Amino acid sequence: MAVHDDCKLKFQELKAKRSYRFIVFKIQEQQVVVEKLGDPSESYEDMASFPADECRYAVYDFDFTTDENCQKSKIFFIAWSPDTSKVRMKMVYASSKDRFKRELDGIQVDMQATDPSEMSLDLVKARAI
């Protein structure tokens, strides 16, 4: 599975410059491409509205405050693979996930979701700490 250069470039901009809050990726014509870029002012909910019957990858830059009142940030990788998506699509996403993730240097938390409840903001907060 090829990874479009734009995927790595936009991820570096998210990581280094904080140009984006999130990036949603999809597989199109045998390569991973950027589908949507989230402005730094956008919320987790803006990113998490994935198609109900299609797989996606996403990275999300999550800002939070620790119990010691320190501002921190973690980059989440989310693999969205709903039960209602086609078996072939789920297989393609599952088989290319690790290779794609290796292309994005700096992922701190990995999440897999088949249902919106498995990637709720509360779960993200719990995994960040």
N, C-alpha and C positions, 0 to 999 in steps of 0.2 A: 504494500500500500504506500503510495507516494504521499509526501506531505508538502503542500504548497509553501514556497518560501515566505509568503505573506503571514502564514500561521506563526512561524518562529519570530519574524520581525515584530508583529503586533504583540506577541507574548513578551518580548524583550521590552517593548514600550510600556506595557502594563507593569512589569516587574521593576524596571529601572526608573522610569519617569512617572509612573502612576498615571499614565495618559488615559487609561480605561479602568472602569470598575470591574468589568467582566468581558469575556469573549466567548461566543458560542460558535462551535465548529460543527460541520457536517461532512459526511463522505459523499462526494459527487464525482462521477466519472473516474472511479478508481483512485481518487486522491482526497486527502483531508483539506478542506478549504474553510476560510472564515465566513460564517453566515451573518453574525451580528456583533457589533461592538457596543459596549455600554459606556456611556459618558460617566465620568467620575461622580457626578451627582445622582446617578441612577441607583435604585435599590436592589436588594436581593430578589424581591418579587418581580422586578422588571426582567431579570435574567431567567428566573425559574419557570416561566410560562412556556415550557417545551411542548412540541406537538404531542398529542395523546397517543399517536400510533406510529411515531418515528423515533429512531434513536438519535442521540446527539452527544457530543462532548462539550464540556464547558470548563473555563477556569474563572475563578471568582476571587478577587482581592478583598478579604474580610478584615475590616478594622474592628478592634475591640479594646476594652480596658480591663486590665488584670485586677485581681483583688488588691494588689499593692498600688493601684491607681496609675499603672503605666500604660501608655498607648502602645499597642502592638498591632501587627498585621500578619496574616497568614494567607498564602495562596492555596486555594482548594482546587482540586481537579475532580470534576463530577462526570461520571459516565451514566447517561440516561438511557435506559433500555426497557421501555414499558412492555408488559406482557402482551399488549395488543399489537405490537409491531410484528412485521413478517419475520418468520424464522430465519430466512436468509440474511435479512438486514441485521438481526441480532448477532448472527454468527460472524458477519463481516466486522461489525463494531467490536465484538469481544476479541476476535483474533488480531485486530490491529491496535487495540488499546495500549498495550505495554510499549510497543514500538513508538507509537505517537507520543506517549507520556515521556519517554526518554529524550525525545526531541525538545521538550520544554523543560529546560534545566531550571529548577527552582520551585517545583511543586512541593508543598509541605504536608498536605493532607489529601488523601484519596478517598472518594466516596463513590459508591455504586448505588443506583436507585432504579427501581422498577415501578415505583408508585410515588406520587408527590409527597406522601407522608414520610418517605425514607430520605428526603432531602429538605426537610423543613428548616426554617431559620433556627429554631430551637436546637435541632441536631447539629447544625453548623456551629452554633455557639458552644455546645457541649464538646464538640471535637476540637475546637480551637484552643481550649484551655488545657 
